[in-house]
Amino acid sequence: MASFIDDILGKLFPKKSAPMNVKENFSQSEGEKDMVANWMESEEGLATLKLINKNYHFKKSGITGSPEVHILNSPYANGFAVSFESPLDEKTFSHLFFAFGRRMLDLGYHRVSLDRKMEEIQENVRTTEKQYFKPPLSSTDFSQKIDQMFGNVSIEKVNINDKPSFLKVLVTVYSDHLYQNAKPFDQFIDDLFQTYP
């Protein structure tokens, strides 16, 4: 009898299903890569990258610009986040995400993954696109300490309910004795924005 009542109650008041949590790899087409490369060299692309660089340095001095840049500091990870604000639009935001990835390739890193994660958080759906980069280790002489360059780099673009929210660039250093000390984060910023002073 109890199972019959449980069955009826279960139909009347179904248990809430587990929150959505999906992760998938994706890739850029050659056309999309070309579009990002062209944007980086365009007047709009150059102006956007210069603005982010300027606002990063402003924020370090205590001045907030638009779009706002947030400084992320800890002993083993440093980075910055860019809020989705004017003058950025959805297209520019997407180009900026891939432009930072393109710069990592230019600096000699290799991309380990490009994935998208969709997760339900309370009543919202958060979509995180992430590029993950590691320094090249294939030609390393293992009799000496490994050059970690700046460390590992992750670049994330976060949307909440299909609306852009922020971009984050985070550099995590290896603290292992097998690695040389990482290059300074300030140099990473200079190199990332090297052609956009």
Backbone torsions as a table, in degrees:
resi	resn	phi	psi	omega
1	MET	NA	-39.2	-178.6
2	ALA	-61.4	-39.7	-178.5
3	SER	-67.3	-33.3	177.2
4	PHE	-64.7	-44.6	179.6
5	ILE	-66.5	-43.1	177.1
6	ASP	-59.5	-39.2	179.7
7	ASP	-63.8	-45.7	179.8
8	ILE	-63.8	-48.0	-179.8
9	LEU	-62.2	-37.2	178.1
10	GLY	-63.4	-35.5	178.2
11	LYS	-74.6	-36.3	179.8
12	LEU	-74.4	-39.1	-177.1
13	PHE	-128.4	76.5	-176.9
14	PRO	-64.0	144.8	176.9
15	LYS	-68.0	142.0	179.4
16	LYS	-64.3	132.1	-179.8
17	SER	-70.2	160.8	179.6
18	ALA	-62.5	143.7	179.6
19	PRO	-61.1	148.3	179.9
20	MET	-64.2	137.7	176.0
21	ASN	-153.9	98.3	-174.9
22	VAL	-124.7	134.6	176.7
23	LYS	-128.6	135.5	-178.8
24	GLU	-145.4	150.3	172.3
25	ASN	-84.9	151.2	173.0
26	PHE	-144.9	172.0	-177.8
27	SER	-140.0	162.8	175.4
28	GLN	-97.6	140.4	173.5
29	SER	-77.2	163.9	177.5
30	GLU	-60.2	-37.7	178.2
31	GLY	-62.2	-40.6	178.2
32	GLU	-67.1	-39.4	177.4
33	LYS	-62.6	-42.8	178.6
34	ASP	-63.4	-39.4	-179.9
35	MET	-61.5	-42.0	178.8
36	VAL	-66.3	-44.1	179.6
37	ALA	-60.4	-42.8	178.5
38	ASN	-65.9	-39.8	179.4
39	TRP	-63.3	-41.0	-179.1
40	MET	-60.7	-30.0	-179.5
41	GLU	-95.2	-5.9	-179.0
42	SER	-78.0	165.8	178.5
43	GLU	-60.1	-43.3	-179.8
44	GLU	-64.6	-45.6	-179.2
45	GLY	-61.9	-47.9	179.2
46	LEU	-60.6	-43.3	-179.2
47	ALA	-64.6	-40.1	-179.3
48	THR	-66.1	-46.4	-179.7
49	LEU	-65.9	-38.1	176.4
50	LYS	-63.7	-39.6	-179.5
51	LEU	-65.0	-43.3	179.0
52	ILE	-63.2	-43.3	178.6
53	ASN	-60.9	-46.9	179.8
54	LYS	-61.6	-45.0	-178.1
55	ASN	-68.4	-29.3	174.2
56	TYR	-62.2	-49.3	-178.8
57	HIS	-68.6	-35.0	174.1
58	PHE	-59.3	-46.6	-176.9
59	LYS	-61.7	-38.3	177.3
60	LYS	-62.2	-25.2	178.8
61	SER	-94.1	3.4	178.2
62	GLY	90.5	10.2	-179.6
63	ILE	-106.7	134.9	179.9
64	THR	-105.6	125.0	177.0
65	GLY	-109.1	-179.5	176.5
66	SER	-121.6	124.6	3.0
67	PRO	-72.6	147.6	-178.0
68	GLU	-70.7	137.0	175.3
69	VAL	-110.4	131.1	-179.6
70	HIS	-107.9	135.0	-179.7
71	ILE	-92.3	131.8	179.3
72	LEU	-115.9	118.4	-177.7
73	ASN	-131.7	134.3	170.6
74	SER	-156.3	170.1	-176.9
75	PRO	-58.8	-36.6	-175.4
76	TYR	-114.9	1.5	178.7
77	ALA	-146.2	135.3	176.8
78	ASN	-136.0	153.1	178.6
79	GLY	-179.9	-164.6	177.2
80	PHE	-152.2	157.8	176.0
81	ALA	-128.0	146.9	179.4
82	VAL	-117.9	121.3	177.6
83	SER	-73.1	147.9	175.7
84	PHE	-79.7	99.2	-178.8
85	GLU	-143.1	165.8	174.9
86	SER	-56.2	139.6	10.5
87	PRO	-92.3	12.4	-179.0
88	LEU	-72.6	142.9	169.7
89	ASP	-122.7	177.3	-174.0
90	GLU	-60.1	-41.2	-178.5
91	LYS	-66.0	-46.3	179.1
92	THR	-61.6	-39.8	-179.4
93	PHE	-61.3	-44.2	178.7
94	SER	-65.7	-43.9	178.2
95	HIS	-60.9	-39.9	-179.4
96	LEU	-63.0	-41.2	177.8
97	PHE	-57.5	-49.0	-178.7
98	PHE	-76.6	-27.6	177.7
99	ALA	-64.9	-41.4	176.3
100	PHE	-61.6	-39.6	177.0
101	GLY	-63.9	-40.1	178.6
102	ARG	-62.3	-39.6	178.2
103	ARG	-64.2	-36.5	178.6
104	MET	-63.0	-40.4	176.8
105	LEU	-63.2	-41.4	178.6
106	ASP	-61.3	-30.8	-178.8
107	LEU	-83.2	1.0	175.7
108	GLY	99.1	3.4	177.4
109	TYR	-78.3	162.2	170.9
110	HIS	-121.9	141.6	-177.8
111	ARG	-81.3	123.6	-178.6
112	VAL	-87.6	-36.4	-178.6
113	SER	-153.6	155.2	173.3
114	LEU	-139.2	108.6	-175.9
115	ASP	-138.8	168.8	-179.1
116	ARG	-132.2	131.7	179.0
117	LYS	-123.2	128.5	176.7
118	MET	-115.5	124.9	-179.2
119	GLU	-138.0	142.8	178.4
120	GLU	-89.7	123.3	178.8
121	ILE	-125.4	109.2	-172.6
122	GLN	55.3	-117.9	-177.1
123	GLU	-98.7	6.7	-175.0
124	ASN	-113.1	156.0	173.8
125	VAL	-111.9	120.3	180.0
126	ARG	-103.9	124.6	177.9
127	THR	-113.3	122.0	-179.5
128	THR	-117.6	116.9	171.8
129	GLU	-96.1	133.7	-173.3
130	LYS	-137.1	134.2	170.5
131	GLN	-111.0	135.7	-179.5
132	TYR	-124.5	128.5	-175.0
133	PHE	-122.8	143.6	175.0
134	LYS	-126.8	151.9	175.5
135	PRO	-67.3	152.7	-179.3
136	PRO	-69.7	127.3	-179.4
137	LEU	-118.3	-3.8	-172.9
138	SER	-64.5	-34.3	-177.0
139	SER	-104.1	23.2	-176.5
140	THR	-79.3	139.2	173.8
141	ASP	-84.9	108.2	-173.2
142	PHE	-77.2	0.8	174.6
143	SER	-81.7	-10.4	177.7
144	GLN	-120.4	166.4	178.0
145	LYS	-63.3	143.3	-176.0
146	ILE	-79.7	134.5	176.6
147	ASP	-78.8	110.9	-179.4
148	GLN	-89.9	3.8	-176.0
149	MET	56.3	-113.7	178.7
150	PHE	-98.0	-11.0	-173.5
151	GLY	112.8	-164.4	176.4
152	ASN	-84.4	148.1	-176.5
153	VAL	-127.3	128.2	172.7
154	SER	-117.6	141.1	178.6
155	ILE	-125.7	122.9	-176.9
156	GLU	-124.1	141.7	171.9
157	LYS	-119.8	120.9	-174.4
158	VAL	-112.7	127.5	173.6
159	ASN	-114.3	141.7	173.4
160	ILE	-115.5	120.8	-177.5
161	ASN	52.3	46.7	178.7
162	ASP	64.4	15.5	175.9
163	LYS	-114.9	131.0	179.8
164	PRO	-56.0	141.5	179.6
165	SER	-120.7	-57.5	178.6
166	PHE	-161.0	162.0	171.6
167	LEU	-112.9	143.4	178.9
168	LYS	-134.3	134.1	173.8
169	VAL	-118.6	120.6	-175.7
170	LEU	-129.2	129.8	179.4
171	VAL	-111.0	122.3	-179.3
172	THR	-114.4	125.1	-176.4
173	VAL	-92.8	153.1	173.0
174	TYR	-82.1	130.8	176.7
175	SER	-103.3	5.7	-178.8
176	ASP	-68.4	143.7	-179.4
177	HIS	-66.8	-12.3	178.6
178	LEU	-75.4	-13.5	-174.7
179	TYR	-109.3	146.3	169.9
180	GLN	-67.1	160.7	175.0
181	ASN	-62.0	144.4	179.1
182	ALA	-69.3	150.6	174.1
183	LYS	-65.9	155.1	-176.5
184	PRO	-63.3	146.0	-179.3
185	PHE	-62.7	-34.9	177.4
186	ASP	-59.2	-36.1	177.3
187	GLN	-69.1	-35.2	175.9
188	PHE	-58.6	-46.8	179.5
189	ILE	-60.8	-46.1	178.8
190	ASP	-58.7	-44.0	-178.7
191	ASP	-70.1	-38.9	179.6
192	LEU	-60.8	-41.0	-177.5
193	PHE	-103.4	19.1	-171.9
194	GLN	-47.7	-44.1	-177.6
195	THR	-90.4	8.1	-177.8
196	TYR	-129.5	58.2	-176.2
197	PRO	-67.8	NA	NA
